[in-house]
Amino acid sequence: MDYKDVMSGIDWLASQRMCDKGRMGVYGGSYGAILGAYAIGKTTLFRAAVLSGGSYGYRRACRLGLQMMWNAACTQELAYPPVEMSDVSQELSLSPICYA
């Protein structure tokens, strides 16, 4: 939903002539980097991207022992850790590596 929210905001800004969709870039750190990477994997709207400190492949990060708090939170929310996600579940996630 975050991606759809951002894109609808961009559409609104463009309709108000507050931005030029032909000259857009994306910048983000941490979760903003994850969302930015997801966006550049889903659309060709952005001409440049500067992303820093994001985790771009959740399942791989969890297998490497990274993202322990995220892994624990997902285990609690989803009833299974991300390392056990099926390929379909992984593709439906926000994991940007799915769209590279």
N, C-alpha and C positions, 0 to 999 in steps of 0.2 A: 504493500500500500504506500510506502514512503516514496518509491519510484513514481508511482502514478500521481501522487500528490505533488511532487516536484515538477513533473511534466505538465500537469494541469496549471500549475502556477506560472510556468514559462509561457504556455499558450495564452493565459490571461494577460501577462505582461506584454506579449507581442501584440495582442489585440488592442491594447491601450497605447501602442507605439512607444513602450518604455524599454524595449530591447530589440535588437536586430538578430533574428534567428540564423542569419547567415554568418554571424561573427561571434559565436558563443564558445566559451570554454567552461571547464568545470574544475574546481579546486576543492580538496577536502583532506582532512586528517582524521585518523582513527575510524569511527563509524562513517564519517563523511567520505573517507577514502574508499570504504567498502561500497557505499551507495554510489559514489562516482564511478568506480570500476564496473559495477553492475550496469550503470547507465551507458557507459561507452561500449559495453558488450551488447546492449539492447537497441541502441539508436546510433545513427550517424550524424545527429544534430550537432554535437560538440566537435569543434575544430582543434581543440587542444585540451589536455588534462594534466593536472599536477596533483598527484595523490601520494599521501605519506602516512605510514603507520597503520595500514589496514591489513586484515587477514583475508586473503583472496581465495583460499580453498579450505573450508572448514574441516572437512573430513581428514584431509592430509595433515592439517595443523594439529588436530586432536590425536592422530596416530603418532605424531612426533612428540606428544606430551605438552603441546602448547595449548593455549586457550582453555586451561583447566576449569576456570570459573564458568566459562560459556558452556563447556561440555557438561558440567554438573547441573547448570540451570536447564539445559535442554533435556537432560536425562529426567529431571524432575517434571518438566512441562510435558514432554512427549512420551515418557515412560521408557525410552531407550536412548542411549547415547548416540551422537551424530556418527560415530565410527560404524554403527550398525545400520545407518540409513540405507535404504534401497536406492538404486540409481534414479528411480522416478522421484522419490522424496528429495534426493539431492538436487535434481534438475529443477524442482519446484521451489527450492530454497533461494535465499538471496546470495548464495555463494557465487561470486563473479567468475570464478574459473570455469563454471558450466557454460559460459557464453563467449569464452575466448576463441 
